Amino acid sequence: MKLEREFFYDEVRDGFYIPGIIKRLWGAELTILSEVDQICKKHDISYYIAGGALIGAVRDGQFIPWDDDIDIMMFRRDFEVFTKVVQDELPEELSFLSLSIKEDFYSFFSTVWKGELGGREKILKKYSEYPYPVTVDIIILDELSGNQKLEEDRRQRLEALLSLLIAMNQGEESQRFQLALKRATAEFRFSFSKTLPLKDQLYKKMNEIFQEENGKGGEEISCIPWHVFQEEYRLPKDAFSKTKYISLCNIQFPAPEGYNAVLRAEYGDYHRKVKAGGAHNYPYFKKYEKELNDKAKMKWKKEYSFSEEDLRRPQIQNFRDLAMLTVEAFYSAQKEFMDAIENREFPRCLSKLATMQEEAITFGNAIEQKKGEGTKSVSVIEEYCEALFELYQTISEQGKTGDFSKGSALLVKSLKKERENILTCLENLQAAVQKDFKKQVVFLPHSAKHFASLRPLVDALLEEEEIECKIIPIPYYDKCGDGRLKEIHYEGEDFPKGYEIVDYNCYDFSVELPDCIVINSPYDDFNPVWTVDPNFYSSELKKYTNKLVYIPWFVTDEINPKDEEDGKAFTNMEYYVTVPGLFHSDLTIVQSEGMKKAYLAKIKEFAGKDVAKKMEKKISGAGSCLLGDKEGQGIKEVVKEFKNFL
């Protein structure tokens, strides 16, 4: 079994964000299912994919986005054969757990599972680099009686045993337990040994009751433990008369030929895609995370921990900033020069003009070193220096008489007139510097596919004369289950034609210090499946710009943190909200004001209300370029928000 590497990356499907770690879970489950499939084929055992996996296969050929498990179904007779052979056939890393072979396995569902946490390199590789325990559950199908009275009697007996089982949690001396025991023994004539564990006896007795109607010609079947609580859960037996192979993630697995009747009986209109539902224990590997983090902390970091330092940032001055400050300084020097003229301080005027000329020459040399010869700025500086020199000459000629006081009024009038020429030079210089040193915006996408989330913004900025856009695709790595880096990928050649692509090896952030850097990968090293090159982590990039902007590569359905039906979607927000890039960025533009509220709710849950309050100013709900021209949250709004920030 082989899944393409693209299968494992984070994606949004049906409006639901699927983190890469869930993809790895699916891959591990498919590996276990493939092992089960081989055993069943070898021993002529019938089984069928079930539940969400069957719906996903029928509907899209993929997992349902919010599903995190695989179930299979077996008739009791097939399950008994499977039980006899499975332990000898499974690879050493897998185990079979079932009440039928292990009396203290207290579950009505059997399971094939990989229990290793973290894991050996070989095992991690085999199971899609998934580091947690993983299972495939087996649902056992038993027959239902066509006699409603018999089924009602079976349900009552099972309910009595279940009540007794639940009451055991309060202790065998509790009143609840004693009442449940009295009902079970008096009303249903159950008898229990005092020398054997009662829990074992209860599970064994219920397992016997599940099988009572098998072989008696019933036309319907069910998973009896479910049927006890959900009477309508009953499946037509003739739907399983033949097997049909269907594709799940491009792998063929068996399903009942009458899968339509099976799924309609269980789910109704199963083609209708519904919300993910409450989070509950989703995803189920959460219960193992702390143990894995403790085990792995000496090797790699699994989870991001917020620090107040992440909200702090150095202030950067790039050459453009310094150039504009220099022009402002020239204006100030000009004012000081005019003050000296007004006060008839002509020797001071000469000194000031000499200094102004030296500073202008130094500035011109710096521009030539940065931009090369022939820039408009240097040409204007030369004109500026000539104007300063002419002023210097005029004042010097007057000083040759030995007396500045003679004709000083005429000199002042003459100098004020010549001052206009200098001011014109400064205005021209300011315009030339702005043109020669445009605001530089650097886009750092890693994926050609995800460039769609940035492309309309890039197009808009390319039309702005005062902005210089650079598109620099950056490399990314796949990661092993233990955090080590694997293959490197670079997609620069796959980007749309017509854009000038800059080689990431040829751009020096420490020299360029761009006005703005735009990222759409916020994870740094905390995505367990892949990572951009560490040189492009947000923690590094914020050292080189005053404006780091994060624009997500995706949009999801709207998420209401207070709606239970959005529980899984809100849970998965931790994979793209509680990550370094969001906190390091000076602005994050999300798809709507509603999603901004959801982001802040997740941040509050993660880092507290004070941090959420600070982040409120750094997150904008302007919209997403992926929403096109959608009124109020599309391309136009994103471009406007970005330009205002820039």
LOSE-662262 format. One record per residue (C-alpha): y, z negated, x negated; residue number from 1. Coordinates in Angstrom, 1 decimal. Example, Ala and Ser with C-alpha at 12.3 -4.5 7.8 and 13.67 -1.06 7.14 Angstrom:
2
REC       Y       Z       X  seq
REC    -4.5    -7.8   -12.3    1
REC    -1.1    -7.1   -13.7    2
//
This chain:
646
REC       Y       Z       X  seq
REC     0.0     0.0     0.0    1
REC     3.4     1.0    -1.4    2
REC     6.8     0.5     0.1    3
REC     9.8     2.4    -1.3    4
REC    12.4     0.3    -3.1    5
REC    15.1     1.2    -0.6    6
REC    13.0    -0.6     2.0    7
REC    13.8    -4.0     0.5    8
REC    17.6    -3.8     0.5    9
REC    19.9    -5.6     3.0   10
REC    20.6    -3.4     6.0   11
REC    22.1    -3.6     9.4   12
REC    19.9    -2.2    12.2   13
REC    20.5    -2.5    15.9   14
REC    23.7    -4.4    15.1   15
REC    21.7    -7.1    13.3   16
REC    22.1    -8.0     9.6   17
REC    18.7    -8.0     7.9   18
REC    18.9    -9.8     4.5   19
REC    16.7    -8.4     1.7   20
REC    14.6   -11.6     1.5   21
REC    13.4   -10.9     5.1   22
REC    12.5    -7.4     3.9   23
REC    10.4    -9.0     1.2   24
REC     8.8   -11.3     3.7   25
REC     7.8    -8.2     5.7   26
REC     6.4    -6.5     2.6   27
REC     4.3    -9.6     1.8   28
REC     3.0    -9.7     5.4   29
REC     2.1    -6.1     5.3   30
REC     0.2    -6.7     2.1   31
REC    -1.8    -9.5     3.7   32
REC    -2.4    -7.3     6.8   33
REC    -3.6    -4.5     4.5   34
REC    -6.2    -6.9     3.0   35
REC    -7.3    -7.9     6.5   36
REC    -7.5    -4.3     7.5   37
REC    -9.8    -3.4     4.6   38
REC   -12.1    -6.3     5.6   39
REC   -12.2    -5.3     9.2   40
REC   -13.0    -1.6     8.3   41
REC   -15.7    -2.6     6.0   42
REC   -17.4    -4.8     8.6   43
REC   -16.6    -2.7    11.6   44
REC   -14.4    -5.5    13.2   45
REC   -11.9    -4.5    15.8   46
REC    -8.4    -5.9    15.6   47
REC    -4.9    -4.9    16.9   48
REC    -1.4    -5.5    15.8   49
REC     0.4    -7.6    18.4   50
REC     3.7    -9.0    19.6   51
REC     6.9    -8.0    17.9   52
REC     5.0    -6.0    15.3   53
REC     3.4    -3.9    18.0   54
REC     6.8    -3.4    19.8   55
REC     8.5    -2.4    16.6   56
REC     5.7     0.0    15.7   57
REC     5.8     1.6    19.2   58
REC     9.5     1.7    19.5   59
REC    10.8     2.6    16.1   60
REC     7.9     2.5    13.6   61
REC     9.6    -0.5    12.0   62
REC     9.8    -4.2    12.3   63
REC    12.1    -5.5    15.0   64
REC    15.2    -6.5    13.0   65
REC    15.2   -10.2    14.0   66
REC    11.4   -10.6    13.7   67
REC    10.0   -12.6    10.8   68
REC     6.2   -12.6    11.4   69
REC     3.2   -10.4    12.0   70
REC     0.5   -11.4    14.6   71
REC    -2.8    -9.6    15.2   72
REC    -5.2    -9.8    18.1   73
REC    -9.0   -10.1    18.1   74
REC   -11.5   -10.5    20.8   75
REC   -13.5   -13.7    20.4   76
REC   -16.7   -11.7    19.5   77
REC   -14.9    -9.9    16.7   78
REC   -13.2   -13.0    15.5   79
REC   -16.6   -14.8    15.1   80
REC   -17.8   -11.9    12.9   81
REC   -14.5   -12.0    10.9   82
REC   -14.9   -15.7    10.4   83
REC   -18.3   -15.2     8.8   84
REC   -17.2   -12.7     6.2   85
REC   -13.5   -13.3     5.5   86
REC   -13.8   -16.0     2.9   87
REC   -16.1   -14.0     0.7   88
REC   -13.9   -10.9     1.0   89
REC   -10.3   -12.2     0.6   90
REC    -8.7   -12.0    -2.9   91
REC    -8.4   -15.4    -4.6   92
REC    -4.7   -15.9    -3.8   93
REC    -5.4   -15.7     0.0   94
REC    -6.9   -18.4     2.2   95
REC    -8.3   -18.3     5.8   96
REC    -7.5   -21.3     7.9   97
REC    -9.2   -21.8    11.3   98
REC   -10.4   -24.5    13.6   99
REC   -13.7   -22.8    13.6  100
REC   -14.4   -23.6    10.0  101
REC   -12.1   -26.5     9.3  102
REC   -12.1   -29.3    11.9  103
REC    -8.9   -30.9    10.7  104
REC    -6.9   -27.6    10.9  105
REC    -5.1   -28.5    14.1  106
REC    -4.0   -25.2    15.5  107
REC    -5.4   -22.8    18.1  108
REC    -4.4   -19.9    16.0  109
REC    -6.2   -18.9    12.9  110
REC    -4.3   -17.6     9.9  111
REC    -4.7   -15.7     6.7  112
REC    -2.1   -16.9     4.2  113
REC    -0.7   -16.9     0.7  114
REC     0.2   -20.5     0.0  115
REC     1.6   -20.1    -3.5  116
REC     5.2   -21.1    -3.9  117
REC     7.2   -19.3    -6.6  118
REC     4.1   -17.8    -8.0  119
REC     2.6   -16.0   -11.0  120
REC     4.2   -12.7   -12.0  121
REC     1.2   -10.7   -11.0  122
REC     1.1   -12.3    -7.5  123
REC     4.8   -11.9    -7.0  124
REC     4.6    -8.3    -7.8  125
REC     1.7    -7.7    -5.4  126
REC     3.4    -9.5    -2.5  127
REC     6.8    -7.7    -2.7  128
REC     8.4   -10.3    -5.0  129
REC     8.3   -12.7    -2.1  130
REC     8.3   -16.3    -3.6  131
REC     7.4   -18.3    -0.5  132
REC     4.2   -19.0     1.4  133
REC     3.4   -16.2     3.9  134
REC     0.9   -15.8     6.8  135
REC    -0.5   -13.4     9.2  136
REC    -1.6   -15.2    12.4  137
REC    -4.7   -14.2    14.4  138
REC    -4.4   -14.5    18.2  139
REC    -7.9   -14.9    19.8  140
REC    -8.4   -13.1    23.1  141
REC   -10.8   -14.7    25.7  142
REC   -11.7   -13.5    29.2  143
REC   -10.1   -14.7    32.4  144
REC   -12.1   -15.3    35.5  145
REC   -11.4   -13.2    38.5  146
REC   -11.7   -16.4    40.5  147
REC    -8.3   -18.0    40.8  148
REC    -9.8   -21.4    41.7  149
REC   -11.9   -21.4    38.5  150
REC    -8.9   -20.5    36.4  151
REC    -6.8   -23.3    38.1  152
REC    -9.6   -25.8    37.3  153
REC    -9.6   -24.6    33.6  154
REC    -5.9   -25.0    33.4  155
REC    -6.0   -28.6    34.8  156
REC    -8.6   -29.6    32.3  157
REC    -6.7   -28.1    29.4  158
REC    -3.5   -29.7    30.6  159
REC    -5.3   -33.1    30.7  160
REC    -6.5   -32.7    27.1  161
REC    -3.1   -31.5    25.9  162
REC    -1.5   -34.5    27.6  163
REC    -3.9   -36.8    25.7  164
REC    -3.2   -35.0    22.5  165
REC     0.6   -35.4    22.9  166
REC     0.2   -39.0    23.9  167
REC    -1.6   -39.7    20.6  168
REC     1.7   -39.4    18.8  169
REC     2.9   -42.7    20.5  170
REC    -0.3   -44.5    19.3  171
REC    -3.6   -45.1    21.0  172
REC    -2.4   -48.5    22.2  173
REC     0.6   -47.0    24.1  174
REC     0.6   -47.1    27.9  175
REC     1.1   -43.3    28.0  176
REC    -2.0   -42.7    25.9  177
REC    -4.1   -45.1    28.0  178
REC    -3.0   -43.4    31.2  179
REC    -3.8   -40.0    29.8  180
REC    -7.2   -41.1    28.5  181
REC    -8.0   -42.7    31.9  182
REC    -7.2   -39.4    33.7  183
REC    -9.2   -37.3    31.3  184
REC   -12.3   -39.4    31.5  185
REC   -12.1   -40.3    35.2  186
REC   -10.8   -37.2    36.9  187
REC   -12.4   -34.6    34.6  188
REC   -15.3   -36.6    33.2  189
REC   -14.6   -36.0    29.6  190
REC   -16.4   -38.3    27.2  191
REC   -15.3   -39.0    23.6  192
REC   -17.2   -40.6    20.7  193
REC   -15.6   -43.8    19.2  194
REC   -17.0   -43.0    15.8  195
REC   -15.4   -39.5    15.4  196
REC   -11.7   -38.7    15.1  197
REC   -10.4   -38.2    18.6  198
REC    -8.0   -35.4    17.5  199
REC   -11.0   -33.4    16.2  200
REC   -12.8   -33.9    19.4  201
REC    -9.9   -32.8    21.6  202
REC    -9.4   -29.5    19.7  203
REC   -13.1   -28.8    19.7  204
REC   -13.4   -29.5    23.4  205
REC   -10.4   -27.2    24.2  206
REC   -11.8   -24.5    22.0  207
REC   -15.0   -24.6    24.1  208
REC   -13.0   -24.4    27.3  209
REC   -11.2   -21.3    26.1  210
REC   -14.5   -19.5    25.8  211
REC   -16.0   -20.5    29.2  212
REC   -15.5   -17.2    31.0  213
REC   -16.4   -14.8    28.1  214
REC   -19.1   -12.3    29.0  215
REC   -18.8   -12.9    32.8  216
REC   -17.2    -9.6    33.6  217
REC   -13.6   -10.6    34.0  218
REC   -11.2    -7.6    34.0  219
REC    -8.3    -9.5    32.4  220
REC    -8.0   -11.3    29.0  221
REC    -5.5   -13.7    27.5  222
REC    -4.7   -16.0    24.7  223
REC    -5.7   -19.1    26.7  224
REC    -3.4   -21.6    25.0  225
REC    -0.5   -19.4    26.1  226
REC    -2.0   -18.8    29.5  227
REC    -2.0   -22.6    30.2  228
REC     1.8   -22.7    30.0  229
REC     2.5   -19.1    31.1  230
REC     0.1   -18.1    33.8  231
REC     1.5   -14.6    34.0  232
REC     0.4   -13.9    30.4  233
REC    -2.7   -11.8    31.2  234
REC    -3.6    -8.5    29.7  235
REC    -5.8    -5.7    31.2  236
REC    -9.1    -5.6    29.3  237
REC    -9.5    -1.9    29.8  238
REC    -6.3    -1.3    27.8  239
REC    -8.5    -2.2    24.7  240
REC   -11.3     0.2    25.5  241
REC   -10.2     2.5    22.7  242
REC    -8.2     2.1    19.6  243
REC    -5.1     4.1    18.6  244
REC    -3.6     4.1    15.2  245
REC     0.2     3.8    15.0  246
REC     2.7     3.6    12.1  247
REC     4.4     0.5    11.1  248
REC     6.7     1.1     8.0  249
REC     4.7     4.3     7.4  250
REC     1.4     2.5     7.3  251
REC    -1.2     3.1     9.9  252
REC    -2.5     0.1    11.8  253
REC    -4.8    -0.2    14.9  254
REC    -3.3    -0.8    18.4  255
REC    -5.0    -0.8    21.8  256
REC    -4.8     2.7    23.2  257
REC    -3.3     1.2    26.4  258
REC    -0.6    -0.5    24.4  259
REC     2.0     0.4    27.1  260
REC     0.1    -1.7    29.7  261
REC    -0.4    -4.5    27.2  262
REC     3.3    -4.7    26.2  263
REC     4.5    -4.3    29.8  264
REC     2.2    -7.2    30.9  265
REC     3.6    -9.4    28.1  266
REC     7.3    -8.3    27.9  267
REC     8.2    -6.2    30.9  268
REC    10.6    -3.4    29.8  269
REC     9.8    -3.7    26.1  270
REC    11.8    -0.6    25.3  271
REC    15.0    -2.5    26.2  272
REC    16.4    -4.0    23.0  273
REC    17.6    -7.5    23.7  274
REC    19.5   -10.0    21.5  275
REC    17.7   -11.8    18.8  276
REC    17.5   -15.1    20.6  277
REC    18.0   -18.7    19.3  278
REC    17.6   -19.5    15.7  279
REC    15.1   -22.4    16.1  280
REC    12.9   -22.2    13.0  281
REC    14.2   -18.8    11.9  282
REC    13.6   -17.8     9.2  283
REC    10.4   -19.8     8.8  284
REC    10.6   -19.9     5.0  285
REC    13.7   -22.2     5.2  286
REC    11.4   -25.2     5.2  287
REC    10.3   -24.2     1.7  288
REC    13.7   -23.4     0.2  289
REC    14.5   -26.9    -1.2  290
REC    11.1   -27.1    -2.9  291
REC    11.5   -23.7    -4.4  292
REC    15.0   -24.5    -5.6  293
REC    13.8   -27.7    -7.3  294
REC    11.0   -25.8    -8.9  295
REC    13.2   -22.9   -10.1  296
REC    16.4   -24.7   -11.0  297
REC    15.6   -24.6   -14.7  298
REC    15.1   -20.8   -14.6  299
REC    17.5   -19.4   -12.0  300
REC    19.9   -20.3    -9.2  301
REC    18.7   -19.5    -5.8  302
REC    21.7   -20.7    -3.7  303
REC    25.4   -20.5    -4.2  304
REC    27.3   -23.8    -4.2  305
REC    31.0   -23.7    -3.4  306
REC    33.5   -25.2    -5.8  307
REC    37.2   -25.6    -5.3  308
REC    37.6   -23.7    -8.6  309
REC    36.4   -20.6    -6.7  310
REC    39.7   -20.6    -4.7  311
REC    41.8   -20.9    -7.9  312
REC    42.8   -17.8    -9.8  313
REC    44.9   -17.0   -12.9  314
REC    48.1   -15.0   -12.4  315
REC    47.9   -11.6   -14.2  316
REC    50.7    -9.5   -15.5  317
REC    49.8    -5.9   -16.2  318
REC    51.8    -3.3   -18.0  319
REC    53.4    -2.0   -14.8  320
REC    54.5    -5.5   -13.9  321
REC    56.0    -6.0   -17.4  322
REC    57.6    -2.6   -17.3  323
REC    59.4    -3.3   -14.0  324
REC    60.4    -6.8   -15.3  325
REC    61.8    -5.0   -18.4  326
REC    63.9    -2.7   -16.2  327
REC    65.2    -5.7   -14.3  328
REC    66.1    -7.3   -17.7  329
REC    68.1    -4.2   -18.6  330
REC    70.1    -4.6   -15.3  331
REC    70.8    -8.2   -16.3  332
REC    71.9    -7.2   -19.8  333
REC    74.2    -4.6   -18.2  334
REC    75.8    -7.3   -16.1  335
REC    76.3    -9.5   -19.1  336
REC    77.9    -6.6   -21.0  337
REC    80.4    -6.0   -18.1  338
REC    81.3    -9.7   -18.1  339
REC    82.1    -9.4   -21.8  340
REC    84.3    -6.3   -21.0  341
REC    86.2    -8.2   -18.2  342
REC    86.9   -11.0   -20.7  343
REC    88.1    -8.6   -23.4  344
REC    85.3    -9.9   -25.7  345
REC    84.8    -6.6   -27.5  346
REC    83.0    -7.9   -30.6  347
REC    80.5    -9.5   -28.2  348
REC    80.2    -6.1   -26.4  349
REC    79.2    -4.4   -29.6  350
REC    76.6    -7.0   -30.3  351
REC    75.2    -6.8   -26.8  352
REC    75.1    -3.0   -26.9  353
REC    73.2    -3.1   -30.2  354
REC    70.6    -5.5   -28.7  355
REC    70.3    -3.4   -25.5  356
REC    69.6    -0.3   -27.6  357
REC    67.0    -2.1   -29.7  358
REC    65.2    -3.4   -26.6  359
REC    65.3     0.1   -25.0  360
REC    63.8     1.7   -28.2  361
REC    61.0    -1.0   -28.3  362
REC    60.3    -0.4   -24.6  363
REC    60.1     3.4   -25.1  364
REC    57.7     2.9   -28.0  365
REC    55.5     0.7   -25.9  366
REC    55.4     3.3   -23.1  367
REC    54.5     6.0   -25.6  368
REC    51.7     3.9   -26.9  369
REC    50.4     3.3   -23.4  370
REC    50.9     6.7   -21.8  371
REC    51.4     9.0   -24.8  372
REC    54.4    11.3   -25.4  373
REC    56.2    13.3   -22.9  374
REC    56.6    10.8   -20.0  375
REC    59.6    10.9   -17.8  376
REC    60.2     7.2   -18.5  377
REC    60.7     7.8   -22.3  378
REC    63.0    10.8   -21.6  379
REC    65.2     8.6   -19.4  380
REC    65.2     5.8   -22.0  381
REC    66.4     8.3   -24.5  382
REC    69.3     9.2   -22.2  383
REC    70.0     5.5   -21.7  384
REC    70.1     4.9   -25.4  385
REC    72.5     7.8   -25.9  386
REC    74.8     6.4   -23.2  387
REC    74.7     3.0   -24.9  388
REC    75.5     4.6   -28.3  389
REC    78.5     6.4   -26.8  390
REC    79.8     3.2   -25.5  391
REC    79.3     1.6   -28.8  392
REC    81.2     4.4   -30.5  393
REC    84.1     4.1   -28.1  394
REC    84.5     0.4   -28.7  395
REC    84.0     0.8   -32.4  396
REC    86.8     3.4   -32.7  397
REC    89.2     1.0   -31.0  398
REC    88.2    -1.7   -33.4  399
REC    89.0     0.4   -36.4  400
REC    92.7    -0.1   -35.7  401
REC    92.1    -3.8   -36.4  402
REC    93.4    -5.0   -33.1  403
REC    91.4    -4.8   -29.9  404
REC    94.3    -6.2   -27.9  405
REC    96.3    -2.9   -28.3  406
REC    95.4    -0.7   -25.4  407
REC    92.7    -3.1   -24.2  408
REC    93.6    -2.4   -20.5  409
REC    93.0     1.3   -21.1  410
REC    89.8     0.6   -23.0  411
REC    88.5    -1.6   -20.2  412
REC    89.2     1.1   -17.7  413
REC    87.5     3.6   -19.8  414
REC    84.4     1.4   -20.4  415
REC    84.1     0.7   -16.7  416
REC    84.0     4.4   -16.0  417
REC    81.3     5.0   -18.7  418
REC    79.4     2.1   -17.2  419
REC    78.5     4.3   -14.2  420
REC    76.6     6.6   -16.5  421
REC    74.5     3.7   -17.8  422
REC    73.8     2.4   -14.2  423
REC    72.7     5.9   -13.3  424
REC    70.3     5.9   -16.3  425
REC    68.9     2.6   -15.2  426
REC    68.3     3.8   -11.6  427
REC    66.6     6.9   -13.0  428
REC    64.6     4.7   -15.4  429
REC    63.4     2.4   -12.5  430
REC    62.3     5.5   -10.5  431
REC    60.6     7.0   -13.6  432
REC    58.7     3.8   -14.4  433
REC    57.5     3.6   -10.8  434
REC    56.3     7.2   -11.0  435
REC    54.7     6.9   -14.5  436
REC    53.1     3.5   -13.7  437
REC    51.8     3.8   -10.2  438
REC    50.2     0.9    -8.5  439
REC    46.6     1.2    -9.6  440
REC    43.8     0.4    -7.0  441
REC    40.3     0.4    -8.3  442
REC    37.3     0.8    -6.0  443
REC    33.9    -0.5    -7.2  444
REC    31.2     0.7    -4.9  445
REC    27.6     0.5    -6.1  446
REC    26.0     2.7    -3.4  447
REC    26.9     6.2    -2.4  448
REC    25.6     5.5     1.1  449
REC    27.9     2.5     1.5  450
REC    31.0     4.5     0.2  451
REC    31.5     5.3     3.9  452
REC    33.0     1.9     4.5  453
REC    35.7     2.6     1.9  454
REC    36.1     6.4     2.0  455
REC    38.8     6.6     4.8  456
REC    40.9     4.0     3.0  457
REC    40.5     5.9    -0.3  458
REC    41.6     9.1     1.4  459
REC    44.7     7.4     2.8  460
REC    45.7     6.0    -0.5  461
REC    45.2     9.3    -2.3  462
REC    48.0    10.7    -0.2  463
REC    50.4     8.0    -1.4  464
REC    52.5     9.2    -4.4  465
REC    53.2     5.7    -5.7  466
REC    49.5     4.7    -5.7  467
REC    46.8     5.7    -8.3  468
REC    43.2     5.4    -6.9  469
REC    40.2     5.1    -9.2  470
REC    36.7     5.3    -7.9  471
REC    34.3     3.6   -10.3  472
REC    30.7     3.5    -9.1  473
REC    29.0     0.5   -10.8  474
REC    25.3     0.1   -11.7  475
REC    23.0    -2.3    -9.9  476
REC    19.6    -3.9   -10.6  477
REC    16.6    -4.7    -8.6  478
REC    15.4    -8.3    -9.1  479
REC    12.0    -9.9    -9.4  480
REC    11.0   -12.8    -7.2  481
REC    11.7   -15.2   -10.0  482
REC    15.2   -13.9   -10.6  483
REC    14.6   -11.7   -13.5  484
REC    16.3    -8.3   -13.5  485
REC    14.2    -5.2   -13.1  486
REC    15.2    -1.5   -12.9  487
REC    18.8    -0.4   -13.3  488
REC    20.2     2.2   -10.9  489
REC    23.4     4.2   -11.0  490
REC    24.5     6.5    -8.2  491
REC    27.7     8.0    -9.5  492
REC    26.4    11.5    -9.3  493
REC    25.5    11.0    -5.6  494
REC    29.0    10.4    -4.4  495
REC    30.7    13.0    -2.2  496
REC    32.0    16.0    -4.0  497
REC    35.8    16.4    -4.3  498
REC    36.5    12.9    -5.6  499
REC    37.3    12.1    -9.3  500
REC    34.6     9.7   -10.4  501
REC    35.4     7.4   -13.3  502
REC    32.6     6.4   -15.7  503
REC    32.4     2.6   -15.6  504
REC    31.8     2.6   -19.4  505
REC    35.2     4.3   -20.0  506
REC    37.4     1.8   -18.0  507
REC    38.6    -1.3   -19.8  508
REC    39.7    -3.9   -17.2  509
REC    41.2    -6.2   -19.8  510
REC    43.6    -3.3   -20.9  511
REC    44.3    -1.7   -17.5  512
REC    44.7    -4.9   -15.5  513
REC    44.8    -3.0   -12.2  514
REC    47.1    -4.1    -9.4  515
REC    44.1    -4.3    -7.0  516
REC    40.3    -4.2    -7.2  517
REC    38.3    -3.5    -4.1  518
REC    34.6    -4.6    -3.9  519
REC    32.0    -4.2    -1.2  520
REC    29.3    -6.3    -2.8  521
REC    30.2   -10.0    -2.5  522
REC    26.9   -11.5    -3.6  523
REC    27.3   -11.8    -7.4  524
REC    23.9   -13.2    -8.6  525
REC    22.9   -14.8    -5.3  526
REC    21.3   -11.9    -3.5  527
REC    17.6   -12.5    -4.3  528
REC    16.6    -8.8    -4.1  529
REC    19.3    -7.0    -6.1  530
REC    22.5    -7.5    -8.0  531
REC    25.4    -5.4    -9.4  532
REC    25.8    -5.5   -13.1  533
REC    27.0    -9.0   -14.0  534
REC    30.1    -7.6   -15.6  535
REC    31.3    -6.7   -12.1  536
REC    30.7   -10.0   -10.4  537
REC    33.7   -11.2    -8.4  538
REC    33.9   -14.2   -10.7  539
REC    34.7   -11.8   -13.6  540
REC    36.8    -9.3   -11.7  541
REC    39.3   -11.9   -10.6  542
REC    40.3   -12.4   -14.2  543
REC    41.8    -8.9   -14.3  544
REC    43.9    -8.5   -11.2  545
REC    46.1   -10.5    -8.9  546
REC    44.6    -8.8    -5.8  547
REC    40.9    -8.8    -5.4  548
REC    39.9    -7.4    -2.0  549
REC    36.4    -7.5    -0.3  550
REC    35.6    -5.0     2.4  551
REC    32.1    -5.3     3.8  552
REC    29.8    -2.3     3.6  553
REC    28.6    -2.9     7.1  554
REC    29.5    -3.8    10.7  555
REC    27.3    -5.9    13.0  556
REC    27.3    -6.7    16.7  557
REC    29.9    -9.3    17.5  558
REC    28.6   -12.8    16.9  559
REC    29.5   -15.9    18.9  560
REC    28.5   -19.0    17.0  561
REC    28.3   -21.0    20.2  562
REC    26.0   -18.6    22.0  563
REC    22.3   -19.5    21.5  564
REC    21.4   -15.8    21.8  565
REC    23.4   -15.1    18.6  566
REC    21.5   -17.9    16.8  567
REC    19.6   -15.7    14.4  568
REC    22.5   -13.5    13.7  569
REC    24.7   -16.5    13.0  570
REC    22.0   -17.9    10.7  571
REC    21.9   -14.7     8.7  572
REC    25.6   -14.8     8.1  573
REC    24.9   -17.2     5.3  574
REC    23.6   -14.2     3.3  575
REC    26.9   -12.4     3.4  576
REC    29.5   -15.1     4.1  577
REC    28.6   -18.1     2.0  578
REC    28.6   -16.0    -1.2  579
REC    31.0   -16.0    -4.2  580
REC    32.8   -12.7    -3.5  581
REC    34.3   -14.0    -0.2  582
REC    35.8   -17.1    -1.9  583
REC    37.0   -15.3    -5.0  584
REC    38.7   -12.5    -3.1  585
REC    42.4   -12.8    -2.2  586
REC    41.7   -10.8     1.0  587
REC    38.6   -10.0     3.0  588
REC    38.9    -7.5     5.8  589
REC    36.3    -7.9     8.5  590
REC    35.6    -5.9    11.6  591
REC    37.4    -7.9    14.3  592
REC    39.3   -11.1    15.1  593
REC    36.2   -12.3    16.8  594
REC    34.1   -11.9    13.6  595
REC    36.9   -13.6    11.6  596
REC    36.3   -16.6    13.8  597
REC    32.5   -16.4    13.2  598
REC    33.1   -16.2     9.4  599
REC    35.3   -19.3     9.6  600
REC    32.7   -21.1    11.6  601
REC    30.0   -20.3     9.0  602
REC    32.4   -21.4     6.2  603
REC    33.1   -24.6     8.0  604
REC    29.4   -25.3     8.4  605
REC    28.9   -24.5     4.7  606
REC    31.9   -26.0     2.9  607
REC    33.8   -28.1     5.5  608
REC    36.8   -27.7     7.7  609
REC    39.4   -28.0     4.9  610
REC    37.9   -25.0     3.0  611
REC    37.7   -23.1     6.3  612
REC    41.4   -23.7     6.9  613
REC    42.3   -22.4     3.4  614
REC    40.1   -19.4     3.9  615
REC    41.7   -18.6     7.3  616
REC    44.7   -17.1     5.3  617
REC    42.4   -15.0     3.1  618
REC    40.4   -13.3     5.9  619
REC    41.8   -10.6     8.1  620
REC    40.1    -9.4    11.3  621
REC    41.9    -6.0    11.1  622
REC    38.7    -3.9    11.5  623
REC    36.4    -1.6     9.6  624
REC    36.6     2.0     8.5  625
REC    33.0     2.3     9.8  626
REC    34.5     2.0    13.4  627
REC    36.4     5.3    13.0  628
REC    39.3     5.6    15.3  629
REC    38.4     2.7    17.5  630
REC    41.6     1.3    19.0  631
REC    42.7    -1.9    17.5  632
REC    40.0    -2.3    14.8  633
REC    39.4     1.1    13.2  634
REC    40.6     3.1    10.1  635
REC    44.3     3.0    11.0  636
REC    44.3    -0.8    11.2  637
REC    42.4    -1.3     8.0  638
REC    44.8     1.1     6.1  639
REC    47.8    -0.7     7.5  640
REC    46.5    -4.1     6.6  641
REC    45.6    -3.0     3.1  642
REC    49.0    -1.4     2.4  643
REC    50.8    -4.5     3.7  644
REC    48.8    -6.6     1.3  645
REC    49.2    -4.3    -1.6  646
//
